[in-house]
Amino acid sequence: MSTSRTGSLPYLQDLSGSLGPGGLSPDRFEALLDATSPALAGLRQQHEDGSLPLLRMPDRRDDMADMERIAAHLREGATDVVVLGIGGSSLGAKALAQLAYDATPAGTSTGAVGSPRVHFLENLDPHTFERLMAALDLGTTRFLVVSKSGGTAEPLMQAYAAKAALTATGAGNDLGRHFAAITEPTDNAVRRFAQAVGAPVIDHETGVGGRFSVLTNVGLVPALLLGLDATAIREGAARVLAPILDGAAPDDVAPAAGAAMQVGLAEDAAIATSIILAYSDRLERFGLWYRQLWAESLGKDGKGTLPATGIGPVDQHSQLQLYLAGPADKAYTVMSVGCAGAGPRVATDDPALAYLDGKAMGDLLDAEFRATAETLRANKRPVRTIDIPVLDETAMGALLMHFMLETIIAAHLMGVDPFDQPAVEQGKVLARKYLGEM
Ligand SMILES: O=P(O)(O)OC[C@H]1O[C@](O)(CO)[C@@H](O)[C@@H]1O
């Protein structure tokens, strides 16, 4: 079974292009799919006993009031909100924010009319920081500091720098109004910072790691600021989880099929890179969120594949040559958002452009998506397609849950723990040592 039968999902996954020559043998795929059964049973159990709080997020509503409270605090009198967080404390929110569209290079998202502009200062770069501070009216700018541990150097550095910038411009008389924080309920540096400036704090879910936190307040507070429907995001996630909770067979569980395919390709077909190629600008940051999820969860014990991202027509004109004729060590997830007929139509009497005459911009995008997927397959490159008829909050919630579950199930097949990241700590210790020597 190569195409997901879960008809109620707001997307359609088709794995048929990953099977056969250049890909995975259908028998091996079926065997791996069967091997996901214990993982699915484990997830059911963990949902029931509450030991994996991520699985309870789709149905949670009791935390919405806290989220609304923080969002209202940040929104009041604000033209701009800057989110200070890194990795899992930023990437999920950024992916959601792109729904409220837009994909400006500075990472700004504008939402519904009346919403503040939301900026994500994820990376640490003094040049970017100073330029943004200079461009904003700090009197009407708010900062949301997000860190699960509350001890991550980058957002702390940015929070203290923002406080100094506010104070320098005289906008710091009422610092509590300018800040809010999300962090674990421990005595940590982010909490102490927020308390010192008199800003409200809400708790980061203790049992949900950063890269799995997009359905918690970490993703949903920025979403609310942008006017997105947070409940619909969770409802979309619930639709992906439902077959697992209902005890469906693995071939009716889209993330299980995806995990079997990804692990099988790595083990049998020497696939070293897993590329998400999205035919929608609004999925650009989704790919970046996926990179952390896949890399940090599975890159262990010498195992794991390199997650990479690309964007539709742009990468056809930049990467496709390598994809088609370079090393056959990459697998492709080509994602498209229903676009046929969308956008402006061309009117031209140039005979050389007869193929464009009367066609909508979305027609060309759709044709290119299908052509690229087929060409990859014709060149024996394993391809999965994911069609999203309508990219809204429900679909985005479903896609986020799909890839979180696919990662957890893949970890089970690979025999690694998806929830830790011990190797990352080495660099952090060294960076602190170097800082101490400066
Ligand atoms: O939310 P925190 O604790 O600031 O951590 C940020 C990121 O840093 C990491 O711990 C890696 O260093 C990620 O797993 C995490 O998402």
The ligand as a Tripos MOL2 file, in Angstrom:
@<TRIPOS>MOLECULE
LIG
   16    16     1     0     0
SMALL
NO_CHARGES

@<TRIPOS>ATOM
      1 O1         14.3370   26.3510   24.4230 O.co2     1 LIG1
      2 P1         15.7590   26.3810   24.8510 P.3       1 LIG1
      3 O2         15.9740   25.6750   26.1570 O.co2     1 LIG1
      4 O3         16.2690   27.7890   24.9000 O.co2     1 LIG1
      5 O4         16.6050   25.5920   23.8020 O.3       1 LIG1
      6 C1         16.7370   26.0290   22.4620 C.3       1 LIG1
      7 C2         17.2490   24.9080   21.5980 C.3       1 LIG1
      8 O5         18.5230   24.4880   22.0440 O.3       1 LIG1
      9 C3         18.6330   23.0730   21.9650 C.3       1 LIG1
     10 O6         18.5790   22.5790   23.2570 O.3       1 LIG1
     11 C4         19.9170   22.6470   21.3010 C.3       1 LIG1
     12 O7         20.9980   23.3060   21.8600 O.3       1 LIG1
     13 C5         17.4210   22.6360   21.1630 C.3       1 LIG1
     14 O8         17.0670   21.3310   21.3870 O.3       1 LIG1
     15 C6         16.4240   23.6520   21.6110 C.3       1 LIG1
     16 O9         15.2910   23.7160   20.7720 O.3       1 LIG1
@<TRIPOS>BOND
     1     1     2 2
     2     2     3 1
     3     2     4 1
     4     2     5 1
     5     5     6 1
     6     6     7 1
     7     7     8 1
     8     7    15 1
     9     8     9 1
    10     9    10 1
    11     9    11 1
    12     9    13 1
    13    11    12 1
    14    13    14 1
    15    13    15 1
    16    15    16 1
@<TRIPOS>SUBSTRUCTURE
     1 LIG1         1 GROUP 0 **** ****
